[in-house]
Amino acid sequence: MSRAFVFPGQGAQTIGMGRALAEAYPAAKAVFDEVDAALGEKLSALIWEGDAETLTLTQNAQPALMATSIAALRALEAEGVGVTSAAFVAGHSLGEYSALCAAGSLTLADTARLLRLRGQAMQAAVPVGVGAMAALLGLDFAAAAEVAAEAAQGEVCQAANDNDPAQVVVSGHKGAIERAVEIAKAKGAKRALLLPVSAPFHCALMQPAAEAMAAALAGVTIKAPVVPVVANVRAEAVSDPEAIRKLLVEQVTGSVRWRESVLWMEAQGVTEAWEIGAGKALSGMVKRIAPGIATRAVGTPDDVKAAVAG
């Protein structure tokens, strides 16, 4: 049984996530305390008792989802199952930071601060209303890339997230994304819809955010991970700290190659994927990409007990 730990990205956040873990496991509570201290604010209070709109702000959602994932991992560790029980770790977009923290490449405090900055930089890169993202359902990556190229018309329009065989997200200028939605429908997409996001992630418009992350990452210690990390922009494992640093910068403007990442892990013999943290979105994607990989969501104390029991 070869296992991968996978870590969710933005969109999985919910008010109350991780609270039961913190109440059941002191090691999970310590994660939220450390993130609060690193950010100099009670992010945990927002996560557990705040309003959904504030939590959904990119600068809050990113460190909050990471904290919840690491809290779930600490709960697993408390029950005797650590990250080294996995052959690989991988995360979707911001989840790659959670994976790196889980694998010991980044400290928890550094990861929290980097994600706060990443959220702020991504939000600031493009004025609200200038960019957009849309999900194209029922088209594969090649077809979606063709749609994006046709829709661009001199503006930015890129295939940003290759999520699974029938879900590709495009990102760029709002007008171009609106054109992409119409072109995709004309080309037979089952559905094409604008996403409720605050900025156009993973496209060339994010270049100012990439530069901000390059500066921030230059001042952070990155260690070799104890488990290889499958990088979004490479769709294969990396362990060299300098390669990781470079790829995290590229990831801001580059595509999240999730479908290829899962297929690569399957080709390395991975037979089960545990989704560590909030929600079950990645589990659904993994099932659609590689039906032979068994999935399990680990986000509550009951999930932790069930996972450890096998």
Secondary structure, 3 states (H helix, E strand, C coil): CCEEEEECCCCCCCCCCCHHHHHHCHHHHHHHHHHHHHHCCCHHHHHHHCCHHHHHCHHHHHHHHHHHHHHHHHHHHHCCCCHHHCCEEEECCCHHHHHHHHCCCCCHHHHHHHHHHHHHHHHHHCCCCCEEEEEEECCCHHHHHHHHHHHHCCCCEEEEEEEECCEEEEEEEHHHHHHHHHHHHHCCCCEEEECCCCCCCCCHHHHHHHHHHHHHHHCCCCCCCCCCEEECCCCEEECCHHHHHHHHHHHHHCCECHHHHHHHHHHCCCCEEEEECCCCHHHHHHHHHCCCCEEEEECCHHHHHHHHHC
